[in-house]
Amino acid sequence: MNNKTKDDELVFNRNEVAKILGISPATILNWEKNGLFTAKRKDNNYRVYSLDDIEVLKKIRALSIEEKMGGKAIKKLLMPKIQSADVSTEYSKKFLGKKWKAYRESMNITLEEVSRQVNISPSYLSKLENNQANASFDLLNKLANFYGGSILDFFEKGDDEKHVVKSGSGEMTEIGLPGVTIESLISQKSHALDSMLFTIEPGSNSAEAHKHHGEEFIYVLSGKLRITLNNKDVYHLTKGDSMYFKSSDLHFWENPGSRLCKLLWVHSHFESGI
């Protein structure tokens, strides 16, 4: 993996990344000390983080804090993806400049109007949009807030929100589990439900038992699934079976069969309290 930054790469320091993710800088440093992540270095050897790095750190935060997974399981899930990762040209300064311009023009707003709101000159904003100048973290925050979102929302790769997801066209989600593919069946930025199509190869599993907030609903489309709750209750599901449980129950799943298992898996981020 290349640990040096590139000229056209937008990077942040650890304190800025901590603000973006809503965690402490010490938490990020602890993840690095435990081998969950390796920061890039500038020529002066200071640690810096690209938007691609932040995407990885978001996954670590979700697994560690929200799903309460241990470091060993997180490494198993994420290390193959981290080790093969390189700088994404999609997150280059040139790409971001084009996106700022696209946001502004889609809202039918002039350079002068945006400039007044974020307290910079129209000429400087024009240079930013045309990749002729750099933006500070504070200015990125101001631009993101002006256009209605956080920095991560503002630089989201996928902009299209659809009510219908055609068969086979859902966004594929990489979680690092060997033999497991997940296709999102919802194309909306804001939603209280995650609806996913799981395809699990024989013998593949969730790596370890875990728990988090919310509620789970599973419907088996084909194959077999075995779920263990709280390290004691074992459930065997086959085609047409469904299952519901609270996400706060410790759960481990696996495909014990000899052929692919396909599931509709719906996860609510909130509990009903029933």
N, C-alpha and C positions, 0 to 999 in steps of 0.2 A: 504493500500500500504506500502511495506517495504521501509523505508527511510534510511536504512543503506547499505553501500557497502559490497560486498562479496570479499573474498580473491582472487578469480580468475577473478575478474572484472577489465577491463581496464577503467580507469577514467581520466578525464581532469579537470583543473580548469577553472574558468569563462573566464579569459583572453585568454586561449588557444581555448576555444569553440568559443569565439567571432571572433578570427582569422579564424577558420575553416568556420564559417558561413558568414563572411564578414559583421559583424555588430559590434556595440560598446558593451563593457561589461555592460554599463549603460542600454542599451536596454533590455538585458537579465534580469537584476535586476528589471527593471520596470515591465516586464512580470510576474515575481515572486510576486512582491508587489501587482499586480492586480489580483492575484489568477489564472493566466493562467498555471502556472507550479510550481512544488515544487522540489527543488534540493535535492539530497541525501546528507548525511553527513558522513564524516569519524569519527573515534573515537575521534579526536580532535575537532569535530564540524565544520570543514571547509566544505564549499559546494564543491561538485564534481559532474561531469556529465559523464555518460557512453555513449557509442555509441547509445544505445537505446534511451537515453534521448535526444541526439542530433537529432535523427530522429523526435522526437516530436517537438523539437525546430524548426526544418526545416519546419514542417507543420504550426507552429505558425507564423514563418516569412512569409511564402507564403500567409497565410490568412490575416495577419495584414498589411504587407508592400505591397505585390503585388496585393492582391485582396481588400485591404482596408476595411476589415471587422472590426466591433466593438468588444470589449472585450466580451460582452454578447453572441454574436453569436459564437465566437470562443470557449467559454466555453461549449456551447451547443453541438458543433461539436466534441470537443476533450476530455472533462472531463470523459465520460464513459470509453474511451480507456486508458486515463492516470491513472485513479483510479484502473483499473484492471491490469495494467502493472506490470511486475516483471522483475528481471534480466534475460536476454536472454543468455543461455549457448552458443548460436551461436556466441556471441560476447566475449567469454572468451579469456583469454590470450593464452590458449592452441589452440583454434581454429585459432587465428590470427597467431600464430607461424607456424602452418601447412600451412596457406595460403601464408606466406612469402616464405616458402620453395617451395611450388607449383609454385609460380610466377617465382622464380629463375630457377627451373628445367625446366619449360616450355620454358624458353628463352635460355636454355643450357649454363648457366653462372655458374662459380665456386664460392665457398665461398670467395676465395681470390680476385676475380674480383670485387664482390660487396663490400667487405670490404675496398678495396682501394678507391672506389668511395665515400663511406659514412664515411670513416676515423675511422673505428673500426677494431679490430683484427678479423681474421677468427674464432678463438675459441669463441669469444663473440657472433658473428653472429650465430654460430652453436648453442650456448646456447639459443639464442632468438628463433630460429626455433624449438627448442625442449622444449620450455617452462621452461627453467632453469634460465632465467634472465629477468629482466624488461627493457623496453625501455622508454627513455624520449620522451617528445613531439617533441623536435628538431630532435631526431633520427628517429622517425616515419615520420616526414616531409621529411627527407633526403631519407629514404627508398621509400616513396611514389613517390617522385620526380624522383628517379632513375628508378623506374618501370613505370613511365609515368602517373602521375595523382595526385590528391589531396588526403588527408587522407581519405575522405569520398569515393572517387572513388576506392581507394585501398582496402577498407573494404566493398565494395558493396556486398550485399548478393547474388545477382543473376549475374552470369558471362556469361551465354550463350546468344549470340545474334543470333536471327533467322530472316530470311526473311519471313517465313510463320508461322502464329499462327493458329494451328488447332482449330476447333470448340470446345469451352468449356475449352481450355487449357491456356487462357490468364491469366496474373497475376491479382489477385483480389486486388483492392485498397480500403483501409478502410478510409473513410472520416468522420465517426461519425454521419451521417444523418440517423435517424431511418427510416427503410423501403426502403432504397436506397442501391443497390449494384452496383459496377462499375467494369467492366472487361476490362483491357487494351488489345487492339488489335495490339499493336506494341511491339516487343521485341528487342529494340535497345537502347543502352545507350545514344546515341546522336541523337536527331531528333528535327525538328522544329515544328512537328505536334504531338498532343496528339489525338489518335483515340480510343474511348471508347464505350463500350456497357453498357448503363444505364438500370437498371431494377428498376422501381419505383412503390411501392405499393400505392393503393388508399389512397388519403389524404396526402401522404408524399410530402415534398417540400424542398426548398433550405435554409430554416431557416430564411434568410433575403435577401433583395436585395443587390447586390454587383457588383463591376466592377473591371477591371484589364486591363492589356495590351493584345493585340492580336485581333483575329477574331474568330467567332463561326459559325459552320454549324451543323444543326440538321436534321436528317431524322427519322420520326416516323415509327417504324416497327410494332407496335401494340398498341392499347389503345389510350388514350387521354392525351394531354399535354397543359397546359395553361401557357403562358409566358407573363410577364408584363415588358415593357421597360420604364425606366425613370419615374416610378411610375404613368404612365398615359396611355400608349398604350398597350392594351391587345390583345393577339393573341391566337386563339384556333386551335390546330393542332390535326389531327386524322391520322390513318394509311395511309401511302403514302405521307403525306405532308412533306415539308422540309422548313427550315428557315435559313436565314443568318443574322448576325448582328455584329457590332463592339463590342468587349469585354469592351470597354470604356463606352458603354451604360449601365446604371444601370439596372440589370436584376434579376428578381425573377421568379422561375418556380415551378410548382406543378402539381400533377396528380389529376384532378377533377373528374375522372371517378370512376366506381365501379369495375374495374379489373386492372390487371397489365398493366403498360405502359413500352414498350421497345423502346429504342432510340439508333441510331448511332449518337454519338456526337463527332465532330471533332473540336479541338481547335488549332489554330495557335498562336504561341508566338509572332508573328510580324504582323504589319498592312501593307497592300499593298499600302496605301496612295491614293487609288482611291476614 
